[in-house]
């Protein structure tokens, strides 16, 4: 007889394991099914290990290019590429073990295997060879199977010469030349990492700017910074094909009607992701899909099949770990019958961890104008910040966007040191429907980088003190 649970979670990533923990906290008998290590792509091959790699690059860049600014001298500065990769893997291993501890602490059954629906309340658990290990039943089943890099025929990934982000963080040798197709967060983070270590990096982006979802001024600043580092950048450029020739990859691009061939020893495809919906038996049960993602009611995260729910990357953009975790908590609390406010998808912070870092929340200036707002826009450069000068990080700015009629905070955009940490203050302000006044009247400690947020808000209303 199969084991019976209140809630079974299919997938152990930031959506799945958080859903399982919250369910256990609320008294549900819970199981999480995961065929690989707990933590999903984020903890094993994404968010956490990439930040380890980026920190290595940041330290090396600081020593190589700025040590003298701090009165520090050295001889024979070098790095060991394999040790950099090994550190990243060790960081990942440690944190995924921590998730395993949380499963035990909360008395959650971790079932290792591949879960496949046999009915709307039952899953078969399969091993790596597709053999049935066991079956389980659950009143509610939450699908949190995540997403994977998108594949297109013109860029045939072989995981050796044409690679994805997974291979890019675990290469045995540093490439001499790297072409990155796609200049979203993943693309520019790897561009920064490999460029700092000395790889010749070329970025190709189909849209008009790199990090195209960001405010135009931020994109322009980051592009200038990357070009200063020696990167070659092609925007408004289409990739027609990528072909492997021995140990070299040839990429044919088209820009303004003209074709050009580029070559490198590695090509990283960073063109986006697609939901993991295949092989779980969803279609056999009639679970509705759209654009290779699961369709849900965002008031409950329930699918069109009453006992099946879905959260995280598998239900579509914005494909962020922190979004998956919040969807997990909300979904479980709704199942419990709690009165909870829905997630405000217009107030989701986005972070890119290259240097300078990029972080944003809410509307860009362009989008706010498209929506018909009259705006008050303020900017404050980090070059005018005392703390930025003290720590030697004067690049970038804070940009704040307010509704001119009511003073409501519509969006914020930061490029510079610790931007990904600074955005949390703005997130709280936006969630609380803060205005320019609530920000500039909040006493900010001095000297801090966060003063730039206050100054940018004040600048929108011609009240800035330090510019």
C-alpha positions as CSV (number, residue, x, y, z in Angstrom):
1,X,0.0,0.0,0.0
2,X,1.4,3.4,-1.0
3,X,2.3,6.0,1.6
4,X,-0.4,8.8,2.1
5,X,0.5,12.4,2.6
6,X,-1.4,15.7,3.0
7,X,1.0,17.4,0.6
8,X,3.6,16.1,-1.8
9,X,5.9,18.5,-3.6
10,X,7.4,17.5,-6.9
11,X,10.9,19.2,-7.0
12,X,13.3,20.3,-4.3
13,X,14.4,23.7,-5.5
14,X,13.7,27.1,-3.9
15,X,10.0,26.7,-4.7
16,X,9.7,23.1,-3.7
17,X,11.7,22.8,-0.5
18,X,10.2,26.1,0.8
19,X,6.7,24.8,0.1
20,X,7.6,21.6,1.9
21,X,8.9,23.4,5.0
22,X,6.0,25.8,5.2
23,X,3.6,22.9,4.8
24,X,5.3,21.0,7.6
25,X,5.2,24.1,9.8
26,X,1.4,24.3,9.3
27,X,0.9,20.7,10.4
28,X,0.7,19.0,7.0
29,X,2.2,15.5,6.6
30,X,4.6,16.4,3.8
31,X,7.0,14.7,1.3
32,X,9.3,16.3,-1.3
33,X,10.3,14.3,-4.4
34,X,13.6,15.2,-6.0
35,X,15.8,13.0,-8.2
36,X,18.9,15.2,-7.8
37,X,20.4,17.1,-4.9
38,X,18.0,19.2,-2.9
39,X,18.2,22.9,-3.7
40,X,17.4,22.7,-7.4
41,X,19.3,24.6,-10.1
42,X,19.6,27.7,-7.8
43,X,21.6,26.1,-5.1
44,X,23.4,23.5,-7.2
45,X,24.1,25.2,-10.5
46,X,22.7,28.8,-10.4
47,X,22.3,31.5,-7.8
48,X,24.7,30.3,-5.1
49,X,27.7,28.8,-7.0
50,X,27.7,31.6,-9.5
51,X,28.0,34.2,-6.8
52,X,31.0,32.3,-5.4
53,X,32.6,32.6,-8.9
54,X,31.8,36.2,-9.1
55,X,33.3,36.9,-5.7
56,X,36.5,35.3,-6.8
57,X,36.6,37.6,-9.9
58,X,35.8,40.6,-7.8
59,X,38.7,39.9,-5.4
60,X,41.1,39.3,-8.2
61,X,40.0,42.4,-10.1
62,X,40.4,44.5,-6.9
63,X,44.0,43.3,-6.3
64,X,45.0,43.5,-10.0
65,X,43.6,46.9,-10.8
66,X,43.1,48.8,-7.6
67,X,45.5,47.5,-4.9
68,X,47.8,50.5,-5.4
69,X,44.9,52.8,-4.7
70,X,44.8,51.3,-1.2
71,X,48.5,51.4,-0.6
72,X,48.9,47.7,-1.1
73,X,51.7,46.1,-3.2
74,X,52.5,42.5,-4.1
75,X,54.6,40.4,-6.4
76,X,53.5,37.7,-8.8
77,X,49.7,38.0,-8.4
78,X,48.1,34.9,-10.0
79,X,45.0,32.6,-9.7
80,X,44.3,28.9,-10.0
81,X,41.2,28.5,-12.2
82,X,40.5,24.9,-11.0
83,X,40.6,26.1,-7.4
84,X,38.2,28.9,-8.2
85,X,35.8,26.3,-9.7
86,X,36.4,23.9,-6.7
87,X,35.5,26.7,-4.2
88,X,32.3,27.3,-6.0
89,X,31.3,23.6,-5.9
90,X,32.2,23.4,-2.2
91,X,30.0,26.4,-1.4
92,X,27.1,24.7,-3.3
93,X,27.6,21.4,-1.6
94,X,27.6,22.9,1.9
95,X,24.4,24.8,1.4
96,X,22.5,21.9,-0.2
97,X,23.5,19.8,2.8
98,X,21.9,22.5,4.9
99,X,18.6,22.0,3.0
100,X,18.8,18.3,3.8
101,X,19.1,19.2,7.4
102,X,16.0,21.4,7.2
103,X,14.0,18.5,5.8
104,X,14.9,16.3,8.8
105,X,14.4,19.2,11.2
106,X,10.8,19.7,9.9
107,X,10.1,15.9,9.7
108,X,9.6,16.1,5.9
109,X,10.1,12.8,3.9
110,X,12.7,13.4,1.2
111,X,12.0,10.8,-1.5
112,X,14.8,10.5,-4.0
113,X,13.6,9.8,-7.5
114,X,11.6,11.0,-10.4
115,X,7.9,11.6,-9.7
116,X,5.3,10.8,-12.3
117,X,1.6,11.3,-12.0
118,X,-0.6,8.2,-12.3
119,X,-3.7,10.0,-11.1
120,X,-4.4,13.5,-9.8
121,X,-3.6,12.3,-6.3
122,X,-0.9,9.7,-6.9
123,X,2.7,9.6,-8.0
124,X,4.9,6.7,-9.1
125,X,8.6,7.3,-8.0
126,X,11.0,6.1,-10.6
127,X,14.8,5.6,-10.5
128,X,17.3,6.9,-13.1
129,X,16.5,3.9,-15.3
130,X,12.8,4.6,-15.2
131,X,12.0,1.6,-12.9
132,X,9.3,2.1,-10.3
133,X,10.6,2.3,-6.8
134,X,7.4,3.1,-4.9
135,X,4.1,5.0,-5.1
136,X,2.7,7.7,-2.9
137,X,-0.6,9.4,-2.5
138,X,-1.4,13.0,-1.5
139,X,-4.4,15.2,-1.1
140,X,-2.6,18.0,-2.8
141,X,0.4,17.8,-5.1
142,X,2.5,20.9,-5.9
143,X,4.6,20.9,-9.1
144,X,7.9,22.8,-8.6
145,X,10.0,21.2,-11.3
146,X,11.7,24.5,-12.4
147,X,13.1,25.3,-15.8
148,X,16.2,24.6,-18.0
149,X,18.1,26.5,-20.6
150,X,16.2,27.1,-23.8
151,X,17.4,25.2,-26.8
152,X,17.2,26.5,-30.4
153,X,18.3,24.6,-33.5
154,X,20.6,27.4,-34.7
155,X,22.7,27.1,-31.5
156,X,23.1,23.3,-31.0
157,X,24.4,22.8,-27.4
158,X,26.8,19.9,-27.2
159,X,28.0,20.8,-23.6
160,X,31.6,20.7,-24.8
161,X,32.1,23.6,-27.3
162,X,28.6,25.2,-27.2
163,X,27.6,25.2,-23.6
164,X,25.0,26.4,-21.1
165,X,25.4,28.1,-17.8
166,X,25.7,24.7,-16.1
167,X,28.9,23.8,-18.0
168,X,30.2,27.4,-17.8
169,X,30.6,27.2,-14.1
170,X,32.4,23.8,-14.1
171,X,34.9,24.0,-17.0
172,X,38.1,22.1,-16.6
173,X,40.1,24.9,-18.4
174,X,39.5,28.6,-18.8
175,X,38.6,29.5,-22.4
176,X,40.9,31.9,-24.2
177,X,37.9,33.3,-26.2
178,X,34.3,33.1,-25.2
179,X,31.2,34.2,-27.2
180,X,28.1,34.8,-25.1
181,X,24.8,34.7,-26.8
182,X,22.2,36.6,-24.7
183,X,22.9,39.6,-22.5
184,X,20.4,39.0,-19.7
185,X,21.5,38.5,-16.1
186,X,23.1,35.1,-16.8
187,X,25.0,36.3,-19.9
188,X,26.5,39.4,-18.3
189,X,27.4,37.7,-15.1
190,X,29.5,35.1,-16.9
191,X,30.9,37.9,-19.2
192,X,32.2,39.7,-16.1
193,X,33.6,36.6,-14.5
194,X,35.6,35.3,-17.5
195,X,36.6,38.8,-18.7
196,X,38.2,39.6,-15.3
197,X,40.2,36.4,-15.5
198,X,41.6,37.3,-18.9
199,X,39.3,35.5,-21.4
200,X,38.5,37.6,-24.5
201,X,34.7,38.0,-24.2
202,X,32.2,38.9,-26.9
203,X,28.5,39.5,-26.1
204,X,25.8,39.1,-28.7
205,X,22.3,40.5,-27.9
206,X,19.2,40.5,-30.1
207,X,17.7,43.5,-28.3
208,X,18.8,47.1,-28.5
209,X,20.7,47.0,-25.2
210,X,22.4,44.6,-22.9
211,X,20.3,43.7,-19.8
212,X,17.3,44.7,-21.9
213,X,14.8,44.5,-19.1
214,X,16.6,47.2,-17.2
215,X,16.2,51.0,-17.4
216,X,17.9,52.3,-20.5
217,X,20.3,54.5,-18.5
218,X,21.4,51.5,-16.5
219,X,21.9,49.4,-19.6
220,X,24.0,52.2,-21.2
221,X,26.2,52.5,-18.1
222,X,26.8,48.8,-17.9
223,X,27.7,48.6,-21.5
224,X,30.2,51.4,-21.2
225,X,31.7,49.7,-18.2
226,X,32.0,46.4,-20.0
227,X,33.6,48.0,-23.1
228,X,36.1,49.7,-20.8
229,X,37.1,46.2,-19.6
230,X,37.8,45.3,-23.2
231,X,34.6,43.3,-24.0
232,X,33.2,43.4,-27.5
233,X,29.5,43.9,-27.6
234,X,27.0,43.5,-30.4
235,X,23.4,44.7,-29.8
236,X,20.5,44.6,-32.2
237,X,22.2,41.5,-33.6
238,X,20.8,38.2,-34.7
239,X,22.6,34.9,-34.4
240,X,22.0,33.0,-37.6
241,X,24.0,29.9,-36.6
242,X,26.7,28.5,-34.5
243,X,28.9,25.6,-35.8
244,X,31.6,23.6,-34.3
245,X,34.8,23.1,-36.4
246,X,37.2,21.0,-34.4
247,X,38.1,22.9,-31.3
248,X,36.7,26.2,-32.6
249,X,33.1,27.4,-32.8
250,X,32.1,29.7,-35.6
251,X,29.2,32.0,-35.0
252,X,27.4,33.8,-37.9
253,X,25.7,37.0,-37.0
254,X,23.6,39.6,-38.9
255,X,23.4,43.2,-37.9
256,X,21.9,46.0,-40.0
257,X,21.6,43.7,-43.0
258,X,25.3,42.7,-42.9
259,X,26.6,39.3,-42.0
260,X,29.8,38.6,-40.0
261,X,31.6,35.5,-38.7
262,X,33.0,35.4,-35.2
263,X,35.1,32.5,-33.7
264,X,35.9,31.4,-30.2
265,X,36.9,28.2,-28.4
266,X,33.7,28.2,-26.4
267,X,30.2,29.6,-27.0
268,X,27.8,30.1,-24.1
269,X,24.1,30.0,-24.9
270,X,22.3,32.3,-22.5
271,X,19.1,33.0,-24.4
272,X,16.6,32.2,-21.7
273,X,14.8,29.2,-20.1
274,X,11.8,26.9,-20.6
275,X,9.7,25.1,-18.1
276,X,10.3,21.5,-17.1
277,X,6.9,20.1,-18.0
278,X,7.8,16.9,-19.9
279,X,7.6,13.4,-18.6
280,X,5.6,14.0,-15.4
281,X,2.3,12.8,-16.8
282,X,0.8,16.3,-16.7
283,X,-0.7,16.2,-20.2
284,X,-2.2,12.7,-19.6
285,X,-4.2,14.2,-16.7
286,X,-5.2,17.2,-18.8
287,X,-3.2,19.8,-16.9
288,X,-3.3,22.9,-19.0
289,X,0.0,24.3,-20.4
290,X,1.0,27.4,-22.2
291,X,4.2,28.2,-24.0
292,X,5.8,25.2,-22.3
293,X,4.8,26.3,-18.8
294,X,2.0,25.2,-16.5
295,X,-1.0,27.5,-16.4
296,X,-2.3,28.4,-12.9
297,X,-4.8,30.6,-11.2
298,X,-2.5,33.2,-9.5
299,X,-5.0,33.6,-6.7
300,X,-4.3,30.1,-5.5
301,X,-1.6,28.6,-7.9
302,X,-4.0,25.8,-8.6
303,X,-4.0,24.3,-12.1
304,X,-7.2,23.3,-13.9
305,X,-7.0,20.0,-12.1
306,X,-8.3,20.6,-8.6
307,X,-5.7,18.7,-6.5
308,X,-2.6,19.8,-8.5
309,X,-0.8,23.1,-8.0
310,X,2.3,24.6,-9.5
311,X,4.8,27.3,-8.5
312,X,8.2,28.8,-9.5
313,X,9.9,28.7,-12.9
314,X,7.7,26.0,-14.3
315,X,4.7,28.5,-14.4
316,X,6.7,31.1,-16.3
317,X,8.4,34.5,-15.8
318,X,10.0,36.2,-14.0
319,X,12.0,33.0,-13.4
320,X,13.6,34.1,-10.1
321,X,14.3,32.0,-7.0
322,X,12.9,34.5,-4.6
323,X,9.7,34.6,-6.5
324,X,9.4,30.8,-6.4
325,X,9.9,30.8,-2.6
326,X,7.2,33.4,-2.1
327,X,4.8,31.6,-4.4
328,X,5.5,28.5,-2.3
329,X,4.6,30.1,1.0
330,X,1.5,31.8,-0.5
331,X,0.3,28.6,-2.1
332,X,0.6,26.6,1.1
333,X,-1.0,29.2,3.2
334,X,-4.0,29.4,0.8
335,X,-4.3,25.7,1.0
336,X,-4.4,26.0,4.8
337,X,-7.2,28.5,4.4
338,X,-5.3,31.5,5.7
339,X,-6.2,35.0,4.6
340,X,-3.1,36.2,2.8
341,X,-2.5,39.0,0.4
342,X,-1.5,38.0,-3.2
343,X,2.1,38.6,-4.4
344,X,2.5,41.9,-6.1
345,X,4.4,41.0,-9.3
346,X,5.0,44.7,-10.0
347,X,7.2,44.9,-6.9
348,X,9.6,42.0,-7.5
349,X,13.3,43.0,-7.2
350,X,15.6,41.9,-10.0
351,X,19.4,41.6,-9.4
352,X,22.4,41.0,-11.6
353,X,25.7,40.3,-9.8
354,X,28.4,41.4,-12.2
355,X,30.4,44.5,-11.3
356,X,29.1,47.0,-11.3
357,X,26.0,45.3,-9.8
358,X,22.6,46.0,-11.2
359,X,19.3,46.0,-9.2
360,X,15.9,47.3,-9.9
361,X,12.2,47.2,-8.8
362,X,9.0,48.4,-10.4
363,X,8.7,50.4,-13.6
364,X,11.5,51.7,-15.8
365,X,11.2,55.4,-16.8
366,X,10.3,54.3,-20.3
367,X,7.5,51.9,-19.1
368,X,6.1,54.4,-16.7
369,X,5.7,57.0,-19.5
370,X,4.1,54.3,-21.7
371,X,1.5,53.7,-18.9
372,X,0.7,57.4,-18.9
373,X,2.2,58.6,-15.7
374,X,3.5,62.1,-15.2
375,X,6.9,61.6,-13.6
376,X,9.3,63.0,-11.1
377,X,12.7,61.4,-11.7
378,X,15.7,61.8,-9.4
379,X,19.3,60.5,-9.8
380,X,22.3,60.5,-7.5
381,X,25.8,59.4,-8.7
382,X,27.9,57.3,-6.4
383,X,30.8,59.6,-7.4
384,X,29.1,62.1,-5.0
385,X,28.8,59.6,-2.1
386,X,31.3,59.8,0.8
387,X,31.1,56.1,1.5
388,X,31.6,55.3,-2.2
389,X,34.8,57.4,-2.2
390,X,36.0,55.7,1.0
391,X,35.7,52.2,-0.3
392,X,36.9,53.0,-3.8
393,X,33.6,52.2,-5.6
394,X,32.5,55.4,-7.3
395,X,30.9,53.9,-10.4
396,X,27.2,54.0,-11.1
397,X,24.1,55.8,-9.7
398,X,20.7,55.4,-8.1
399,X,17.6,56.4,-10.1
400,X,14.2,56.9,-8.4
401,X,10.9,57.3,-10.3
402,X,7.8,58.8,-8.7
403,X,4.3,59.5,-9.8
404,X,4.2,63.4,-10.0
405,X,0.6,63.5,-8.9
406,X,0.7,61.6,-5.6
407,X,4.5,61.1,-5.0
408,X,4.1,57.3,-5.1
409,X,7.3,55.3,-5.7
410,X,6.9,53.7,-9.1
411,X,10.4,52.2,-9.6
412,X,14.0,52.3,-8.6
413,X,17.1,51.4,-10.6
414,X,20.6,51.0,-9.1
415,X,23.9,50.3,-10.8
416,X,27.0,50.2,-8.6
417,X,28.7,48.5,-5.7
418,X,26.3,46.5,-3.5
419,X,23.3,47.4,-5.6
420,X,21.8,44.0,-5.0
421,X,21.8,44.7,-1.2
422,X,20.6,48.3,-1.5
423,X,17.4,47.4,-3.4
424,X,15.8,45.8,-0.3
425,X,15.2,49.2,1.2
426,X,13.4,50.3,-1.9
427,X,11.4,47.0,-1.9
428,X,10.1,47.7,1.5
429,X,9.2,51.3,0.6
430,X,7.3,50.1,-2.5
431,X,5.5,47.3,-0.7
432,X,4.3,49.8,1.9
433,X,3.2,52.2,-1.0
434,X,5.8,54.6,0.1
435,X,6.2,58.1,-1.3
436,X,9.2,60.3,-1.9
437,X,8.6,61.9,1.4
438,X,8.6,58.7,3.4
439,X,12.1,58.0,1.9
440,X,13.7,61.4,2.3
441,X,12.3,61.8,5.8
442,X,13.8,58.5,6.9
443,X,17.1,59.2,8.7
444,X,19.8,57.3,6.8
445,X,23.1,56.6,8.6
446,X,26.2,58.4,7.4
447,X,28.4,57.4,5.7
448,X,26.5,54.6,3.9
449,X,25.8,53.7,0.3
450,X,22.1,53.8,1.1
451,X,22.3,57.5,1.5
452,X,22.3,57.6,-2.3
453,X,18.7,56.3,-2.3
454,X,17.6,59.2,-0.1
455,X,19.5,61.7,-2.2
456,X,18.1,60.4,-5.4
457,X,14.5,60.6,-4.0
458,X,15.3,64.2,-2.9
459,X,16.7,65.0,-6.3
460,X,13.4,64.2,-7.9
461,X,11.9,67.1,-6.0
462,X,14.9,69.4,-6.2
463,X,15.7,68.8,-2.5
464,X,19.0,66.9,-2.9
465,X,21.8,68.3,-0.7
466,X,24.9,66.7,-2.0
467,X,24.5,67.3,-5.8
